[in-house]
Amino acid sequence: MSDRLAKLKETLAQLNRLYMISELLYWDMRTIMPEGGFEGHAEATEHYQTEAFRISTSDELYELLQELSAPEEWEQLDDDWRFIVKTMREEQERDRRIPEELFSRMVAAQTASERAWEEAKKNSDYSIFAPHLEKLIALTREVKSYTHPELEIYDALLDDYEKGMDSATIDRVFGELKEGLVPLVHSILAAEQPDDTKFRVTYDLDAQRKVQKLLLTYIGFDWSKGTVGESEHPFTLDLSATDVRVTNHFREDNAIDPMFSAIHEGGHAIFEQNVAPKLAGTVAGGCRYLGIHESQSRFFENILGRNINFWRPIYADVQKLQPELADISLEEFARE
């Protein structure tokens, strides 16, 4: 290993420590933080994310990546590290255009807006969130004017999550889907709806937590490399491939939605838990295409979870854990 590659690995380790602190703060804010802890968490989040941004866009790292791209260094790199260096250069070229002060404002706005969204959702009051959304849109446009000045705003955003995709392609694909899906939805809504009276009961929340554990174990979630929490909206957070966390939102009036949320987030988590150890902590260890990641969670949730055969080996256990389902047959459950 060359001295320059060793230096890059040291820098990545430094960045990963900062990213982990930021992600732990995020996890805490979304799950167990007391109400009075928000200001301190928000300030710390802004500090650590800005420090990581400063390092990742520094002249020192820029020069190091340039040196690793020179023929004598490049030839010594294996395919993985060539991809890592190439991708880091592309991302740094883009991010170095963002003023640090703008980046910090964006972090602060994102943190404040998510808290406002939670409050708005709990109170069914969009006006709480509206000014935050307006501010985020304005800041996003400003950031993208630096990173993607040649693109329309939506194409610029797509490039972050689906590199190479554009809005024209999205419009075409959704246009084709719309032709078949809209009539299908109308026909379903016009048909006689199944009687769901049996499902309109109060469900024990602790029982739902036990069912979630059963489901995550069943689909292959590795508890030695993962844990669970509760949040206003379910999400998956990977601190590393050996520490992947999922949340759920349990409701007394509905036990089925949280089951499928557990399967969905479990799909995300299993994807992250199986990242190759040699790629951990690098851009090659993260999924660069959101569609791929979502395809994994949707595969678990919709292709597996919504097939009655998925439930046959475990439905009796689900009924034991969630007694409110005791008088509901597997066939009735699957239709619901």
Buried (B, 14 or more C-beta within 10 A) or exposed (E): EEEBBEBBBEBBEBBBEBBBBBBBBBBBBBBEBEEEEBEEBBEBBBBBBBBBBBBBBBEEBBEBBEBBBEEEBBEBBEEBBBBBBBBBBEBBEBBBBBEEEBBBBBBBBBBBBBBBBBEBBEEEEEEBBEEBBEBBEEBBEBBBBBBBEEBEBEBBBBBBBBEEBBBEEBEEEEEEEEEEEEEEEEEEEEEEEEEEEBBEBEBBEEBBBBBBBBBBEBBEBBEEBBEBBBBBEBBBBBBBBBBBBBBBBBBEEBBBBBBBBBBBBBBBBBBBBEBEEEBBBBBBBBBBEEEEBBBBBBBBBBEBBEEEEBBEEBBEBBBBBBEBBEEBEBEBBBEE
